[in-house]
Amino acid sequence: MLKLYNTLTGTVEEFHPLEEGMVRFYTCGPTVYDYAHIGNFRTFVFQDLLRRYLRYSGYRVIHVMNITDVDDKTIQNARRQGMTLKEYTAKYTEAFLEDSRALRIDPQDFMPRATDHIPEMVALIRKLEERGYTYRKDGSIYFSIARYPEYGKLSKIDFSATQPGARIDADRYAKEDARDFVLWKAKKEGEDFWETEIGPGRPGWHIECSAMSMKYLGETFDIHCGGVDLIFPHHENEIAQSECATGKPFVRYWVHPEFLIVEG
């Protein structure tokens, strides 16, 4: 019998998949702006062990792990080094795969790159617009958490203490407002962008994982894994945008490995 600590419920639960004999499993993969360090690989070794155990237990496992190959850091670093975004991220993607092989981490069934799934992200944003969960500002599209009363159910953060105008000034959180977050970032001079039906620009970080996970695993799947640092805002935002777009529960078991601790 497998038991998992489920961040969503805050309890240790027996694992029961949605479909008997089948496990659909997603891991938030690396953002390839630099080499991954040993702390990053703690999550990837953990998810490898979990997947191996599930298969050993007789389950068929479909495992997806994404590659985030477009965000502020990848774009800025590529420009700084005089490389295209594709050239720059290919270098660090291959380094990540090489390190994974050295650690004997088994390959995933699917490893989608964000830049290959822009149409899926645009379609998901369109759904959210049609359902009334978004607003536009200066060419960008934002998710309004005021329209989603369940926001915070994963992280258990008290948002009554959050100031509406506050900003999270870090690219990995797409510089979204503390109470609302960006789905689509408007085109900026000198930055990579895509011409789409929702306007020229590029995806926010959170929408990438929702679109890719649901493409390969369906609108509701069994396990979502990622480092404990991703609980908020990344995974909280994934839940919000996914469940608002589909009207269905997004993930049953949220599993978050803790940080690697060195010397105590």
KAQUIWO-V539016 format. One record per residue. SS is DSSP state (A for helix, B for strand, O for the rest). PHI is phi in whole degrees, 0 to 359 (NA if undefined). D_LAST is the distance of its C-alpha to the last C-alpha in whole Angstrom. Layout:
SS PHI D_LAST
SS PHI D_LAST
This chain:
O NA 31
O 261 28
B 239 27
B 233 25
B 280 23
B 261 25
O 301 24
O 297 28
O 263 29
O 73 25
B 224 26
B 275 25
B 232 29
B 293 30
O 273 31
O 226 35
O 289 36
O 299 39
B 243 41
O 303 41
O 83 40
B 231 38
B 235 35
B 254 35
B 221 31
B 236 30
B 237 27
O 289 27
O 272 27
O 282 26
B 266 28
O 269 29
O 259 29
O 195 27
O 289 25
O 286 22
O 255 19
A 297 16
A 295 14
A 300 18
A 287 19
A 301 16
A 297 19
A 287 21
A 292 20
A 301 20
A 293 23
A 294 25
A 296 23
A 297 25
A 297 28
A 300 28
A 294 28
A 299 31
A 291 33
A 300 32
O 281 33
O 103 37
O 280 36
B 276 38
B 245 35
B 255 36
B 244 33
B 239 33
B 225 30
O 275 32
B 242 31
B 274 32
O 244 34
O 210 35
O 192 34
A 300 34
A 294 31
A 296 33
A 294 36
A 296 36
A 291 34
A 297 37
A 297 39
A 299 37
O 263 38
O 68 41
O 242 41
O 288 42
A 301 39
A 296 40
A 297 39
A 296 36
A 288 34
A 297 36
A 300 34
A 279 30
A 294 31
A 295 32
A 297 29
A 297 27
A 294 29
A 296 29
A 295 25
A 298 26
A 296 28
A 297 26
O 271 23
O 61 26
O 279 26
O 294 29
O 296 31
O 283 32
O 291 36
B 222 36
O 229 34
O 288 36
B 264 36
A 303 37
A 293 40
A 270 41
O 230 41
A 299 43
A 301 46
A 295 44
A 292 42
A 298 45
A 297 46
A 292 43
A 295 44
A 300 48
A 300 47
A 295 45
A 296 48
A 297 50
O 271 49
O 84 48
O 260 45
B 232 45
B 212 46
B 251 47
B 209 46
O 53 47
O 86 48
B 266 44
B 242 44
B 242 41
B 268 40
B 264 41
A 288 39
A 297 41
A 268 43
O 229 40
O 300 40
O 276 37
O 301 35
O 106 31
O 290 31
O 275 28
O 278 26
O 62 27
O 280 28
O 275 30
A 279 32
A 292 35
A 268 33
O 270 33
O 276 36
O 303 38
O 271 38
O 292 35
B 237 33
O 260 30
O 270 30
O 211 28
A 299 30
A 297 28
A 252 29
O 58 33
O 56 33
O 285 34
B 300 35
O 298 33
O 254 36
B 229 37
B 227 36
B 277 38
B 259 39
B 220 41
B 263 41
B 299 44
O 304 45
O 235 45
O 303 46
O 83 45
O 249 42
O 296 43
O 206 44
B 235 46
O 276 50
O 223 50
O 290 52
O 260 49
O 112 50
O 287 48
B 164 45
B 211 41
B 286 39
O 287 36
A 298 33
A 294 33
A 295 36
A 300 35
A 292 33
A 298 36
A 294 38
A 288 37
A 296 35
A 289 39
A 298 41
A 265 39
A 239 38
O 96 41
O 286 40
O 229 38
B 222 36
B 278 33
B 232 30
B 236 28
B 243 25
O 181 23
O 302 19
A 300 18
A 289 19
A 267 23
A 305 23
A 228 25
A 266 27
A 301 28
A 286 28
A 301 30
A 287 32
A 302 33
A 300 34
A 301 36
A 289 38
A 290 38
A 290 39
A 288 42
A 285 43
A 256 44
O 74 44
O 234 42
O 300 38
O 275 36
B 223 33
B 272 33
B 237 29
B 260 26
B 240 23
O 233 20
O 298 17
O 283 14
O 294 12
O 287 10
O 254 6
O 252 6
O 55 4
O 112 0
